[in-house]
């Protein structure tokens, strides 16, 4: 258990492997406690409280807890807390590794652009010169055609001479055209991005294959198309074949998935899976089942069933009983807003609103009034002038009424630690 207290924080493949080894140990213990955790009404803050005590305590302190149920409670909370933290860490590592790869791709694309810039500029110059030559040739041909004292046969002969003098297709110009065409096509299709991403795939696979395998996504709160691809990746152990799920990809990405022979670019597929998974976690489209920081937003709110049963109590405790009816509240706010809009518009029309003017185009210009600054060197004087009450005074008064500081106990269950002054608790808060 001592070894499991510390979680390796690194995106290097070796450290990730070490972290996965510890995670699997915790996963095995956590799965054995699933039924117990469903019965125990432990909130995330409760889990953290008991688990952090275990992390700070010595083994002798755990052994000396005489009540076995209390000891088991601490250990169960520690295992659950570790599992949640390690799931969060796996997600963190995924996000960091993908972002690092994208930064590398951006850097390589910039370097490639700088390396080919001279070549592109040279090709552009050659084409520009060729265009001017052809334009001059056309001008000369036009002059011959418009010459009245020449017969049709003489005009044809002179035009032939001009064309022969200019020569046929210049191979240098043809090569430049082909090169620029290829570069333009790649730029329009983002081909360079996908090519560089494919080269970054192996480093990403070394870091993220096991992470994606062990992240537990919430089936009910995650994007199904991406979840299907991740599940397929897990079940196939990375051997994805030639027809993996592709619905999570946009049309542009799918277009680059196959080479000229119609064969799947497997490395590119895996890299895209990692990139899209990271993006979906950041946007909230993919959410974890066991986590502190990557849950669905609904799970951070009051449970819907609990809210329905105890709604009035929550409103009373929050001093929001006046807003019990959404319909009445919205109606009241709409009326208030309408009155305020009417007042503001009337003041603008009659010129009494000195903060709004209009320019020649009829656009509104808002002049925000300046805030008067109070010149003082001492914070106490500033607080006094603004009629502020010190937060220490507020906490002290609350403590006198509720005696909340008595609930703050030291982690130690064996050693008798001298209790500090209450003002230190206030400072910590």
MOVEN-V955159 format. One record per helix or strand of 2 or more residues. SS is the DSSP state (hx for helix, st for strand). FROM is the first residue (numbers start at 0). LEN is the number of residues. If there is no record, write none. Layout:
ss | from | len
SS | FROM | LEN
SS | FROM | LEN
This chain:
ss | from | len
hx | 1 | 4
hx | 12 | 20
hx | 33 | 6
hx | 43 | 13
hx | 58 | 5
hx | 67 | 79
hx | 151 | 15
hx | 170 | 19
hx | 190 | 9
hx | 200 | 14
hx | 218 | 3
hx | 223 | 12
hx | 250 | 6
hx | 265 | 18
hx | 296 | 4
hx | 303 | 14
hx | 320 | 3
hx | 325 | 24
st | 355 | 3
st | 363 | 3
hx | 378 | 7
hx | 390 | 12
hx | 403 | 4
hx | 421 | 7
